Amino acid sequence: MTSVVRHAEALGQKLGREPVVAIISRTPIFCEALVEVLEDIAEVRRFPADAADHVGLLRAVHPDAVVIDAEDGIEGATEFASESSAALLHISLVHGTLRTWHRSGWSQVENTGWSPESIRNALLAELYRLDGDS
């Protein structure tokens, strides 16, 4: 068992269940890569970036974290994260950047190169940070 899985299981024990992660994606291959690295540590729900009413979808699923790779939908995801305290990661595949949403605004996450595994790790770090804020 990897240390990532052990840490995720510990978080799941605190939550009383696996964390739920919603992925809003414009890029199916990116979404599939994330699902693959998250499948052992989270319950994943996928939504296309062009779906209507992202806020409504997120409210219905009530995820612990949201990962989005599209500009459209970011406003709704931010609204949901603000009201629910869910972790929110925005990945720009075009610019190769990742940023996280906090109540005070966006923060850029530094990295020399993003991979599905490094995005998973950033997501877990955000979930742990939020868990520590409770």
A tleap script that builds the chain and sets N, CA, C and O, in Angstrom:
source leaprc.protein.ff14SB
mol = sequence {
  NMET THR SER VAL VAL ARG HIE ALA GLU ALA
  LEU GLY GLN LYS LEU GLY ARG GLU PRO VAL
  VAL ALA ILE ILE SER ARG THR PRO ILE PHE
  CYS GLU ALA LEU VAL GLU VAL LEU GLU ASP
  ILE ALA GLU VAL ARG ARG PHE PRO ALA ASP
  ALA ALA ASP HIE VAL GLY LEU LEU ARG ALA
  VAL HIE PRO ASP ALA VAL VAL ILE ASP ALA
  GLU ASP GLY ILE GLU GLY ALA THR GLU PHE
  ALA SER GLU SER SER ALA ALA LEU LEU HIE
  ILE SER LEU VAL HIE GLY THR LEU ARG THR
  TRP HIE ARG SER GLY TRP SER GLN VAL GLU
  ASN THR GLY TRP SER PRO GLU SER ILE ARG
  ASN ALA LEU LEU ALA GLU LEU TYR ARG LEU
  ASP GLY ASP CSER
}
set mol.1.N position { 0.851 -1.179 0.000 }
set mol.1.CA position { 0.000 0.000 0.000 }
set mol.1.C position { 0.895 1.239 0.000 }
set mol.1.O position { 1.825 1.344 0.799 }
set mol.2.N position { 0.604 2.173 -0.902 }
set mol.2.CA position { 1.428 3.372 -0.988 }
set mol.2.C position { 1.081 4.339 0.132 }
set mol.2.O position { 0.013 4.251 0.737 }
set mol.3.N position { 2.002 5.268 0.402 }
set mol.3.CA position { 1.741 6.257 1.452 }
set mol.3.C position { 0.582 7.171 1.073 }
set mol.3.O position { -0.146 7.639 1.948 }
set mol.4.N position { 0.401 7.432 -0.232 }
set mol.4.CA position { -0.724 8.269 -0.672 }
set mol.4.C position { -2.044 7.586 -0.313 }
set mol.4.O position { -2.957 8.233 0.200 }
set mol.5.N position { -2.148 6.301 -0.578 }
set mol.5.CA position { -3.361 5.557 -0.261 }
set mol.5.C position { -3.578 5.537 1.243 }
set mol.5.O position { -4.708 5.698 1.704 }
set mol.6.N position { -2.506 5.340 2.023 }
set mol.6.CA position { -2.637 5.335 3.493 }
set mol.6.C position { -3.149 6.687 3.988 }
set mol.6.O position { -4.032 6.736 4.844 }
set mol.7.N position { -2.604 7.781 3.460 }
set mol.7.CA position { -3.050 9.116 3.873 }
set mol.7.C position { -4.505 9.350 3.479 }
set mol.7.O position { -5.281 9.908 4.255 }
set mol.8.N position { -4.869 8.926 2.280 }
set mol.8.CA position { -6.253 9.083 1.827 }
set mol.8.C position { -7.199 8.257 2.687 }
set mol.8.O position { -8.298 8.707 3.009 }
set mol.9.N position { -6.780 7.051 3.062 }
set mol.9.CA position { -7.615 6.222 3.924 }
set mol.9.C position { -7.794 6.870 5.291 }
set mol.9.O position { -8.876 6.803 5.875 }
set mol.10.N position { -6.738 7.498 5.805 }
set mol.10.CA position { -6.851 8.194 7.089 }
set mol.10.C position { -7.850 9.345 6.988 }
set mol.10.O position { -8.647 9.562 7.900 }
set mol.11.N position { -7.804 10.073 5.888 }
set mol.11.CA position { -8.765 11.155 5.677 }
set mol.11.C position { -10.170 10.576 5.566 }
set mol.11.O position { -11.115 11.129 6.128 }
set mol.12.N position { -10.314 9.474 4.849 }
set mol.12.CA position { -11.608 8.814 4.721 }
set mol.12.C position { -12.167 8.369 6.060 }
set mol.12.O position { -13.377 8.426 6.280 }
set mol.13.N position { -11.295 7.926 6.954 }
set mol.13.CA position { -11.747 7.527 8.287 }
set mol.13.C position { -12.277 8.733 9.058 }
set mol.13.O position { -13.267 8.623 9.781 }
set mol.14.N position { -11.619 9.882 8.904 }
set mol.14.CA position { -12.102 11.095 9.570 }
set mol.14.C position { -13.450 11.519 9.012 }
set mol.14.O position { -14.323 11.969 9.754 }
set mol.15.N position { -13.619 11.373 7.693 }
set mol.15.CA position { -14.883 11.751 7.063 }
set mol.15.C position { -15.971 10.708 7.306 }
set mol.15.O position { -17.160 11.016 7.229 }
set mol.16.N position { -15.562 9.482 7.598 }
set mol.16.CA position { -16.506 8.396 7.747 }
set mol.16.C position { -16.869 7.755 6.410 }
set mol.16.O position { -17.785 6.937 6.337 }
set mol.17.N position { -16.151 8.128 5.359 }
set mol.17.CA position { -16.382 7.631 3.994 }
set mol.17.C position { -15.221 8.099 3.126 }
set mol.17.O position { -14.406 8.919 3.549 }
set mol.18.N position { -15.156 7.565 1.903 }
set mol.18.CA position { -14.158 8.076 0.958 }
set mol.18.C position { -14.520 9.509 0.587 }
set mol.18.O position { -15.703 9.835 0.493 }
set mol.19.N position { -13.525 10.374 0.375 }
set mol.19.CA position { -13.848 11.721 -0.108 }
set mol.19.C position { -14.484 11.634 -1.502 }
set mol.19.O position { -14.139 10.763 -2.300 }
set mol.20.N position { -15.402 12.536 -1.775 }
set mol.20.CA position { -16.043 12.618 -3.085 }
set mol.20.C position { -15.375 13.748 -3.856 }
set mol.20.O position { -15.274 14.873 -3.367 }
set mol.21.N position { -14.922 13.436 -5.066 }
set mol.21.CA position { -14.258 14.419 -5.918 }
set mol.21.C position { -15.053 14.561 -7.208 }
set mol.21.O position { -15.314 13.572 -7.893 }
set mol.22.N position { -15.437 15.788 -7.538 }
set mol.22.CA position { -16.104 16.071 -8.809 }
set mol.22.C position { -15.055 16.609 -9.778 }
set mol.22.O position { -14.284 17.508 -9.443 }
set mol.23.N position { -15.041 16.053 -10.965 }
set mol.23.CA position { -14.141 16.539 -12.015 }
set mol.23.C position { -15.005 17.142 -13.113 }
set mol.23.O position { -15.840 16.459 -13.707 }
set mol.24.N position { -14.798 18.422 -13.373 }
set mol.24.CA position { -15.476 19.116 -14.471 }
set mol.24.C position { -14.411 19.317 -15.532 }
set mol.24.O position { -13.461 20.078 -15.345 }
set mol.25.N position { -14.583 18.618 -16.656 }
set mol.25.CA position { -13.490 18.591 -17.622 }
set mol.25.C position { -13.968 18.772 -19.052 }
set mol.25.O position { -15.018 18.275 -19.459 }
set mol.26.N position { -13.157 19.498 -19.788 }
set mol.26.CA position { -13.344 19.682 -21.216 }
set mol.26.C position { -12.520 18.654 -21.995 }
set mol.26.O position { -12.726 18.471 -23.195 }
set mol.27.N position { -11.589 17.986 -21.314 }
set mol.27.CA position { -10.623 17.117 -21.967 }
set mol.27.C position { -10.761 15.684 -21.451 }
set mol.27.O position { -10.262 15.364 -20.372 }
set mol.28.N position { -11.438 14.817 -22.218 }
set mol.28.CA position { -11.694 13.457 -21.734 }
set mol.28.C position { -10.448 12.675 -21.330 }
set mol.28.O position { -10.485 11.955 -20.332 }
set mol.29.N position { -9.356 12.791 -22.065 }
set mol.29.CA position { -8.156 12.020 -21.714 }
set mol.29.C position { -7.561 12.500 -20.386 }
set mol.29.O position { -7.047 11.693 -19.611 }
set mol.30.N position { -7.627 13.799 -20.124 }
set mol.30.CA position { -7.177 14.351 -18.846 }
set mol.30.C position { -8.065 13.820 -17.721 }
set mol.30.O position { -7.572 13.400 -16.674 }
set mol.31.N position { -9.362 13.844 -17.946 }
set mol.31.CA position { -10.311 13.356 -16.947 }
set mol.31.C position { -10.051 11.882 -16.635 }
set mol.31.O position { -10.027 11.494 -15.467 }
set mol.32.N position { -9.860 11.070 -17.656 }
set mol.32.CA position { -9.597 9.639 -17.454 }
set mol.32.C position { -8.312 9.411 -16.667 }
set mol.32.O position { -8.255 8.531 -15.808 }
set mol.33.N position { -7.284 10.200 -16.956 }
set mol.33.CA position { -6.012 10.059 -16.226 }
set mol.33.C position { -6.204 10.387 -14.747 }
set mol.33.O position { -5.646 9.710 -13.884 }
set mol.34.N position { -6.991 11.426 -14.451 }
set mol.34.CA position { -7.251 11.769 -13.051 }
set mol.34.C position { -8.088 10.688 -12.359 }
set mol.34.O position { -7.808 10.314 -11.220 }
set mol.35.N position { -9.100 10.198 -13.045 }
set mol.35.CA position { -9.929 9.136 -12.468 }
set mol.35.C position { -9.051 7.945 -12.102 }
set mol.35.O position { -9.221 7.344 -11.041 }
set mol.36.N position { -8.122 7.609 -12.974 }
set mol.36.CA position { -7.248 6.455 -12.728 }
set mol.36.C position { -6.418 6.615 -11.455 }
set mol.36.O position { -6.279 5.663 -10.687 }
set mol.37.N position { -5.862 7.812 -11.223 }
set mol.37.CA position { -5.030 7.986 -10.025 }
set mol.37.C position { -5.858 8.226 -8.765 }
set mol.37.O position { -5.346 8.093 -7.653 }
set mol.38.N position { -7.138 8.580 -8.932 }
set mol.38.CA position { -7.992 8.836 -7.774 }
set mol.38.C position { -8.858 7.642 -7.381 }
set mol.38.O position { -9.403 7.612 -6.277 }
set mol.39.N position { -8.991 6.664 -8.268 }
set mol.39.CA position { -9.967 5.602 -8.045 }
set mol.39.C position { -9.760 4.806 -6.759 }
set mol.39.O position { -10.736 4.297 -6.209 }
set mol.40.N position { -8.548 4.680 -6.265 }
set mol.40.CA position { -8.311 3.923 -5.032 }
set mol.40.C position { -8.479 4.764 -3.769 }
set mol.40.O position { -8.469 4.230 -2.659 }
set mol.41.N position { -8.634 6.080 -3.936 }
set mol.41.CA position { -8.653 6.939 -2.749 }
set mol.41.C position { -9.870 7.837 -2.646 }
set mol.41.O position { -10.054 8.509 -1.631 }
set mol.42.N position { -10.714 7.864 -3.684 }
set mol.42.CA position { -11.870 8.761 -3.658 }
set mol.42.C position { -12.995 8.210 -4.529 }
set mol.42.O position { -12.775 7.398 -5.427 }
set mol.43.N position { -14.184 8.671 -4.238 }
set mol.43.CA position { -15.328 8.421 -5.100 }
set mol.43.C position { -15.355 9.578 -6.095 }
set mol.43.O position { -15.474 10.737 -5.696 }
set mol.44.N position { -15.247 9.275 -7.376 }
set mol.44.CA position { -15.114 10.316 -8.397 }
set mol.44.C position { -16.405 10.449 -9.194 }
set mol.44.O position { -16.989 9.454 -9.623 }
set mol.45.N position { -16.840 11.689 -9.386 }
set mol.45.CA position { -17.986 12.022 -10.236 }
set mol.45.C position { -17.484 12.923 -11.354 }
set mol.45.O position { -16.814 13.923 -11.096 }
set mol.46.N position { -17.808 12.568 -12.609 }
set mol.46.CA position { -17.336 13.321 -13.770 }
set mol.46.C position { -18.475 14.094 -14.413 }
set mol.46.O position { -19.591 13.593 -14.550 }
set mol.47.N position { -18.165 15.336 -14.806 }
set mol.47.CA position { -19.132 16.173 -15.509 }
set mol.47.C position { -18.435 16.867 -16.670 }
set mol.47.O position { -17.301 17.323 -16.527 }
set mol.48.N position { -19.099 16.951 -17.818 }
set mol.48.CA position { -18.498 17.677 -18.935 }
set mol.48.C position { -18.515 19.179 -18.655 }
set mol.48.O position { -19.435 19.690 -18.016 }
set mol.49.N position { -17.502 19.869 -19.134 }
set mol.49.CA position { -17.394 21.307 -18.896 }
set mol.49.C position { -18.541 22.074 -19.524 }
set mol.49.O position { -18.891 23.157 -19.055 }
set mol.50.N position { -19.132 21.528 -20.582 }
set mol.50.CA position { -20.215 22.251 -21.242 }
set mol.50.C position { -21.592 21.921 -20.669 }
set mol.50.O position { -22.606 22.316 -21.243 }
set mol.51.N position { -21.644 21.203 -19.546 }
set mol.51.CA position { -22.919 20.910 -18.886 }
set mol.51.C position { -23.510 22.220 -18.348 }
set mol.51.O position { -22.784 23.115 -17.915 }
set mol.52.N position { -24.821 22.306 -18.386 }
set mol.52.CA position { -25.481 23.492 -17.834 }
set mol.52.C position { -25.546 23.388 -16.310 }
set mol.52.O position { -25.607 22.293 -15.752 }
set mol.53.N position { -25.532 24.528 -15.658 }
set mol.53.CA position { -25.746 24.630 -14.221 }
set mol.53.C position { -24.767 23.814 -13.385 }
set mol.53.O position { -25.157 22.875 -12.691 }
set mol.54.N position { -23.495 24.184 -13.460 }
set mol.54.CA position { -22.471 23.499 -12.656 }
set mol.54.C position { -22.763 23.603 -11.161 }
set mol.54.O position { -22.544 22.647 -10.418 }
set mol.55.N position { -23.257 24.758 -10.720 }
set mol.55.CA position { -23.540 24.919 -9.292 }
set mol.55.C position { -24.599 23.915 -8.850 }
set mol.55.O position { -24.465 23.294 -7.796 }
set mol.56.N position { -25.650 23.752 -9.650 }
set mol.56.CA position { -26.695 22.794 -9.318 }
set mol.56.C position { -26.171 21.367 -9.267 }
set mol.56.O position { -26.517 20.603 -8.365 }
set mol.57.N position { -25.329 21.007 -10.246 }
set mol.57.CA position { -24.727 19.669 -10.241 }
set mol.57.C position { -23.886 19.452 -8.991 }
set mol.57.O position { -23.976 18.407 -8.346 }
set mol.58.N position { -23.071 20.440 -8.654 }
set mol.58.CA position { -22.198 20.304 -7.487 }
set mol.58.C position { -23.006 20.265 -6.195 }
set mol.58.O position { -22.678 19.508 -5.281 }
set mol.59.N position { -24.049 21.066 -6.116 }
set mol.59.CA position { -24.907 21.023 -4.919 }
set mol.59.C position { -25.572 19.662 -4.774 }
set mol.59.O position { -25.737 19.173 -3.656 }
set mol.60.N position { -25.956 19.045 -5.885 }
set mol.60.CA position { -26.610 17.738 -5.840 }
set mol.60.C position { -25.651 16.639 -5.378 }
set mol.60.O position { -26.042 15.749 -4.623 }
set mol.61.N position { -24.403 16.702 -5.829 }
set mol.61.CA position { -23.408 15.678 -5.499 }
set mol.61.C position { -22.708 15.982 -4.179 }
set mol.61.O position { -22.289 15.070 -3.467 }
set mol.62.N position { -22.584 17.262 -3.858 }
set mol.62.CA position { -21.909 17.773 -2.657 }
set mol.62.C position { -20.527 17.132 -2.450 }
set mol.62.O position { -20.293 16.451 -1.451 }
set mol.63.N position { -19.620 17.359 -3.405 }
set mol.63.CA position { -18.280 16.768 -3.274 }
set mol.63.C position { -17.435 17.475 -2.219 }
set mol.63.O position { -17.692 18.620 -1.848 }
set mol.64.N position { -16.432 16.764 -1.755 }
set mol.64.CA position { -15.457 17.345 -0.828 }
set mol.64.C position { -14.431 18.177 -1.583 }
set mol.64.O position { -13.793 19.063 -1.014 }
set mol.65.N position { -14.279 17.880 -2.882 }
set mol.65.CA position { -13.315 18.597 -3.714 }
set mol.65.C position { -13.820 18.660 -5.149 }
set mol.65.O position { -14.551 17.783 -5.611 }
set mol.66.N position { -13.413 19.716 -5.840 }
set mol.66.CA position { -13.752 19.908 -7.248 }
set mol.66.C position { -12.459 20.172 -8.002 }
set mol.66.O position { -11.635 20.981 -7.576 }
set mol.67.N position { -12.286 19.483 -9.125 }
set mol.67.CA position { -11.161 19.716 -10.023 }
set mol.67.C position { -11.774 20.139 -11.350 }
set mol.67.O position { -12.655 19.459 -11.875 }
set mol.68.N position { -11.310 21.256 -11.891 }
set mol.68.CA position { -11.862 21.770 -13.138 }
set mol.68.C position { -10.725 22.169 -14.072 }
set mol.68.O position { -9.726 22.745 -13.642 }
set mol.69.N position { -10.893 21.853 -15.362 }
set mol.69.CA position { -9.846 22.192 -16.338 }
set mol.69.C position { -10.352 23.165 -17.407 }
set mol.69.O position { -9.716 23.335 -18.447 }
set mol.70.N position { -11.489 23.797 -17.149 }
set mol.70.CA position { -12.072 24.694 -18.145 }
set mol.70.C position { -12.378 26.047 -17.514 }
set mol.70.O position { -12.655 26.140 -16.319 }
set mol.71.N position { -12.325 27.083 -18.329 }
set mol.71.CA position { -12.677 28.418 -17.835 }
set mol.71.C position { -14.180 28.523 -17.609 }
set mol.71.O position { -14.630 29.084 -16.611 }
set mol.72.N position { -14.967 27.965 -18.567 }
set mol.72.CA position { -16.410 27.994 -18.363 }
set mol.72.C position { -16.732 26.994 -17.259 }
set mol.72.O position { -16.289 25.846 -17.289 }
set mol.73.N position { -17.482 27.435 -16.322 }
set mol.73.CA position { -17.784 26.602 -15.165 }
set mol.73.C position { -16.994 26.986 -13.933 }
set mol.73.O position { -17.347 26.588 -12.823 }
set mol.74.N position { -15.932 27.752 -14.109 }
set mol.74.CA position { -15.090 28.106 -12.957 }
set mol.74.C position { -15.848 29.012 -11.983 }
set mol.74.O position { -15.675 28.910 -10.769 }
set mol.75.N position { -16.680 29.892 -12.519 }
set mol.75.CA position { -17.448 30.789 -11.651 }
set mol.75.C position { -18.403 29.991 -10.763 }
set mol.75.O position { -18.500 30.247 -9.563 }
set mol.76.N position { -19.106 29.023 -11.355 }
set mol.76.CA position { -20.012 28.179 -10.581 }
set mol.76.C position { -19.274 27.319 -9.580 }
set mol.76.O position { -19.732 27.142 -8.451 }
set mol.77.N position { -18.129 26.783 -9.985 }
set mol.77.CA position { -17.334 25.955 -9.071 }
set mol.77.C position { -16.828 26.787 -7.899 }
set mol.77.O position { -16.795 26.312 -6.764 }
set mol.78.N position { -16.436 28.020 -8.172 }
set mol.78.CA position { -15.968 28.917 -7.107 }
set mol.78.C position { -17.109 29.245 -6.148 }
set mol.78.O position { -16.925 29.268 -4.931 }
set mol.79.N position { -18.295 29.501 -6.714 }
set mol.79.CA position { -19.463 29.778 -5.873 }
set mol.79.C position { -19.746 28.588 -4.949 }
set mol.79.O position { -19.978 28.758 -3.752 }
set mol.80.N position { -19.723 27.380 -5.526 }
set mol.80.CA position { -19.972 26.192 -4.721 }
set mol.80.C position { -18.903 26.015 -3.640 }
set mol.80.O position { -19.235 25.752 -2.484 }
set mol.81.N position { -17.635 26.153 -4.000 }
set mol.81.CA position { -16.548 25.975 -3.028 }
set mol.81.C position { -16.651 26.997 -1.900 }
set mol.81.O position { -16.373 26.679 -0.744 }
set mol.82.N position { -17.045 28.210 -2.230 }
set mol.82.CA position { -17.176 29.254 -1.207 }
set mol.82.C position { -18.286 28.935 -0.213 }
set mol.82.O position { -18.128 29.150 0.989 }
set mol.83.N position { -19.400 28.427 -0.710 }
set mol.83.CA position { -20.523 28.154 0.189 }
set mol.83.C position { -20.399 26.828 0.923 }
set mol.83.O position { -20.999 26.651 1.983 }
set mol.84.N position { -19.632 25.898 0.378 }
set mol.84.CA position { -19.563 24.555 0.968 }
set mol.84.C position { -18.243 24.256 1.667 }
set mol.84.O position { -18.144 23.271 2.399 }
set mol.85.N position { -17.238 25.081 1.457 }
set mol.85.CA position { -15.873 24.851 1.959 }
set mol.85.C position { -15.200 23.657 1.310 }
set mol.85.O position { -14.275 23.080 1.882 }
set mol.86.N position { -15.659 23.273 0.109 }
set mol.86.CA position { -15.000 22.195 -0.626 }
set mol.86.C position { -13.669 22.702 -1.181 }
set mol.86.O position { -13.511 23.889 -1.464 }
set mol.87.N position { -12.725 21.790 -1.329 }
set mol.87.CA position { -11.454 22.129 -1.979 }
set mol.87.C position { -11.740 22.351 -3.467 }
set mol.87.O position { -12.575 21.660 -4.051 }
set mol.88.N position { -11.045 23.314 -4.074 }
set mol.88.CA position { -11.235 23.606 -5.499 }
set mol.88.C position { -9.870 23.787 -6.149 }
set mol.88.O position { -9.075 24.630 -5.731 }
set mol.89.N position { -9.612 22.984 -7.177 }
set mol.89.CA position { -8.391 23.095 -7.969 }
set mol.89.C position { -8.765 23.413 -9.405 }
set mol.89.O position { -9.624 22.761 -9.997 }
set mol.90.N position { -8.110 24.422 -9.955 }
set mol.90.CA position { -8.298 24.776 -11.369 }
set mol.90.C position { -6.986 24.503 -12.089 }
set mol.90.O position { -5.944 25.068 -11.756 }
set mol.91.N position { -7.063 23.623 -13.085 }
set mol.91.CA position { -5.888 23.277 -13.879 }
set mol.91.C position { -6.050 23.908 -15.243 }
set mol.91.O position { -7.066 23.704 -15.909 }
set mol.92.N position { -5.055 24.676 -15.668 }
set mol.92.CA position { -5.039 25.198 -17.037 }
set mol.92.C position { -4.086 24.324 -17.834 }
set mol.92.O position { -2.868 24.412 -17.684 }
set mol.93.N position { -4.657 23.480 -18.684 }
set mol.93.CA position { -3.825 22.612 -19.510 }
set mol.93.C position { -3.061 23.422 -20.550 }
set mol.93.O position { -1.964 23.039 -20.957 }
set mol.94.N position { -3.635 24.536 -20.978 }
set mol.94.CA position { -2.985 25.398 -21.969 }
set mol.94.C position { -1.737 26.050 -21.381 }
set mol.94.O position { -0.688 26.086 -22.025 }
set mol.95.N position { -1.853 26.569 -20.152 }
set mol.95.CA position { -0.735 27.277 -19.521 }
set mol.95.C position { 0.101 26.398 -18.605 }
set mol.95.O position { 1.153 26.828 -18.132 }
set mol.96.N position { -0.347 25.173 -18.347 }
set mol.96.CA position { 0.399 24.272 -17.465 }
set mol.96.C position { 0.441 24.751 -16.028 }
set mol.96.O position { 1.444 24.573 -15.338 }
set mol.97.N position { -0.660 25.367 -15.570 }
set mol.97.CA position { -0.696 25.899 -14.205 }
set mol.97.C position { -1.798 25.233 -13.399 }
set mol.97.O position { -2.761 24.696 -13.947 }
set mol.98.N position { -1.634 25.281 -12.098 }
set mol.98.CA position { -2.638 24.792 -11.171 }
set mol.98.C position { -2.790 25.833 -10.084 }
set mol.98.O position { -1.807 26.351 -9.555 }
set mol.99.N position { -4.027 26.130 -9.762 }
set mol.99.CA position { -4.278 27.072 -8.669 }
set mol.99.C position { -5.391 26.528 -7.794 }
set mol.99.O position { -6.225 25.740 -8.240 }
set mol.100.N position { -5.392 26.961 -6.542 }
set mol.100.CA position { -6.388 26.517 -5.580 }
set mol.100.C position { -7.189 27.717 -5.094 }
set mol.100.O position { -6.676 28.832 -5.004 }
set mol.101.N position { -8.448 27.468 -4.784 }
set mol.101.CA position { -9.335 28.527 -4.299 }
set mol.101.C position { -9.415 28.473 -2.780 }
set mol.101.O position { -9.616 27.412 -2.189 }
set mol.102.N position { -9.256 29.618 -2.171 }
set mol.102.CA position { -9.468 29.794 -0.734 }
set mol.102.C position { -10.404 30.978 -0.596 }
set mol.102.O position { -10.565 31.746 -1.544 }
set mol.103.N position { -11.003 31.138 0.521 }
set mol.103.CA position { -11.955 32.236 0.711 }
set mol.103.C position { -11.340 33.596 0.386 }
set mol.103.O position { -12.060 34.530 0.031 }
set mol.104.N position { -10.042 33.714 0.503 }
set mol.104.CA position { -9.373 34.983 0.201 }
set mol.104.C position { -9.015 35.129 -1.277 }
set mol.104.O position { -8.536 36.185 -1.690 }
set mol.105.N position { -9.238 34.100 -2.069 }
set mol.105.CA position { -8.951 34.181 -3.502 }
set mol.105.C position { -8.135 32.994 -3.985 }
set mol.105.O position { -8.000 31.982 -3.297 }
set mol.106.N position { -7.598 33.146 -5.182 }
set mol.106.CA position { -6.828 32.070 -5.822 }
set mol.106.C position { -5.371 32.106 -5.401 }
set mol.106.O position { -4.801 33.180 -5.208 }
set mol.107.N position { -4.769 30.934 -5.260 }
set mol.107.CA position { -3.334 30.798 -4.994 }
set mol.107.C position { -2.739 29.872 -6.043 }
set mol.107.O position { -3.271 28.797 -6.317 }
set mol.108.N position { -1.635 30.304 -6.620 }
set mol.108.CA position { -0.930 29.489 -7.603 }
set mol.108.C position { -0.138 28.402 -6.875 }
set mol.108.O position { 0.527 28.684 -5.878 }
set mol.109.N position { -0.204 27.172 -7.364 }
set mol.109.CA position { 0.574 26.071 -6.794 }
set mol.109.C position { 1.795 25.891 -7.685 }
set mol.109.O position { 1.672 25.674 -8.891 }
set mol.110.N position { 2.955 25.980 -7.087 }
set mol.110.CA position { 4.203 25.881 -7.850 }
set mol.110.C position { 4.577 24.431 -8.090 }
set mol.110.O position { 4.463 23.587 -7.201 }
set mol.111.N position { 5.025 24.154 -9.310 }
set mol.111.CA position { 5.498 22.832 -9.668 }
set mol.111.C position { 6.250 22.961 -10.987 }
set mol.111.O position { 5.961 23.847 -11.792 }
set mol.112.N position { 7.201 22.085 -11.198 }
set mol.112.CA position { 7.983 22.162 -12.436 }
set mol.112.C position { 7.302 21.439 -13.597 }
set mol.112.O position { 7.655 21.666 -14.755 }
set mol.113.N position { 6.351 20.590 -13.307 }
set mol.113.CA position { 5.624 19.879 -14.359 }
set mol.113.C position { 4.480 19.106 -13.752 }
set mol.113.O position { 4.663 18.379 -12.776 }
set mol.114.N position { 3.296 19.257 -14.323 }
set mol.114.CA position { 2.131 18.611 -13.753 }
set mol.114.C position { 1.913 17.242 -14.371 }
set mol.114.O position { 2.085 17.042 -15.574 }
set mol.115.N position { 1.534 16.315 -13.519 }
set mol.115.CA position { 1.170 14.969 -13.936 }
set mol.115.C position { -0.114 14.625 -13.185 }
set mol.115.O position { -0.459 15.314 -12.225 }
set mol.116.N position { -0.819 13.595 -13.588 }
set mol.116.CA position { -2.000 13.199 -12.808 }
set mol.116.C position { -1.660 12.936 -11.337 }
set mol.116.O position { -2.442 13.264 -10.445 }
set mol.117.N position { -0.500 12.347 -11.096 }
set mol.117.CA position { -0.090 12.051 -9.716 }
set mol.117.C position { 0.179 13.330 -8.921 }
set mol.117.O position { -0.199 13.415 -7.752 }
set mol.118.N position { 0.815 14.311 -9.526 }
set mol.118.CA position { 1.091 15.544 -8.785 }
set mol.118.C position { -0.194 16.344 -8.543 }
set mol.118.O position { -0.312 17.037 -7.532 }
set mol.119.N position { -1.155 16.251 -9.469 }
set mol.119.CA position { -2.450 16.897 -9.256 }
set mol.119.C position { -3.184 16.192 -8.121 }
set mol.119.O position { -3.786 16.845 -7.268 }
set mol.120.N position { -3.136 14.861 -8.110 }
set mol.120.CA position { -3.730 14.095 -6.999 }
set mol.120.C position { -3.126 14.529 -5.666 }
set mol.120.O position { -3.846 14.725 -4.687 }
set mol.121.N position { -1.812 14.678 -5.633 }
set mol.121.CA position { -1.140 15.068 -4.392 }
set mol.121.C position { -1.547 16.471 -3.954 }
set mol.121.O position { -1.742 16.717 -2.764 }
set mol.122.N position { -1.674 17.390 -4.905 }
set mol.122.CA position { -2.123 18.749 -4.583 }
set mol.122.C position { -3.548 18.722 -4.051 }
set mol.122.O position { -3.887 19.460 -3.126 }
set mol.123.N position { -4.375 17.875 -4.635 }
set mol.123.CA position { -5.759 17.729 -4.182 }
set mol.123.C position { -5.806 17.194 -2.757 }
set mol.123.O position { -6.539 17.720 -1.920 }
set mol.124.N position { -5.032 16.158 -2.479 }
set mol.124.CA position { -4.990 15.621 -1.117 }
set mol.124.C position { -4.479 16.661 -0.119 }
set mol.124.O position { -4.982 16.750 1.001 }
set mol.125.N position { -3.487 17.441 -0.524 }
set mol.125.CA position { -2.974 18.493 0.361 }
set mol.125.C position { -4.084 19.485 0.701 }
set mol.125.O position { -4.195 19.926 1.844 }
set mol.126.N position { -4.901 19.835 -0.286 }
set mol.126.CA position { -6.014 20.756 -0.041 }
set mol.126.C position { -7.061 20.126 0.879 }
set mol.126.O position { -7.586 20.792 1.771 }
set mol.127.N position { -7.359 18.862 0.667 }
set mol.127.CA position { -8.325 18.196 1.539 }
set mol.127.C position { -7.819 18.140 2.971 }
set mol.127.O position { -8.588 18.351 3.909 }
set mol.128.N position { -6.541 17.859 3.149 }
set mol.128.CA position { -5.962 17.842 4.500 }
set mol.128.C position { -5.962 19.237 5.110 }
set mol.128.O position { -6.238 19.395 6.299 }
set mol.129.N position { -5.654 20.246 4.305 }
set mol.129.CA position { -5.648 21.628 4.799 }
set mol.129.C position { -7.037 22.003 5.292 }
set mol.129.O position { -7.186 22.566 6.376 }
set mol.130.N position { -8.058 21.687 4.490 }
set mol.130.CA position { -9.419 22.008 4.869 }
set mol.130.C position { -9.849 21.221 6.100 }
set mol.130.O position { -10.553 21.751 6.959 }
set mol.131.N position { -9.433 19.967 6.192 }
set mol.131.CA position { -9.756 19.154 7.355 }
set mol.131.C position { -9.133 19.749 8.614 }
set mol.131.O position { -9.729 19.704 9.690 }
set mol.132.N position { -7.933 20.306 8.474 }
set mol.132.CA position { -7.263 20.933 9.614 }
set mol.132.C position { -7.898 22.243 10.020 }
set mol.132.O position { -7.734 22.682 11.159 }
set mol.133.N position { -8.640 22.895 9.086 }
set mol.133.CA position { -9.318 24.146 9.392 }
set mol.133.C position { -10.590 23.932 10.187 }
set mol.133.O position { -11.113 24.870 10.788 }
set mol.134.N position { -11.106 22.671 10.197 }
set mol.134.CA position { -12.381 22.416 10.891 }
set mol.134.C position { -12.214 22.439 12.384 }
set mol.134.O position { -13.184 22.244 13.116 }
savepdb mol mol.pdb
quit
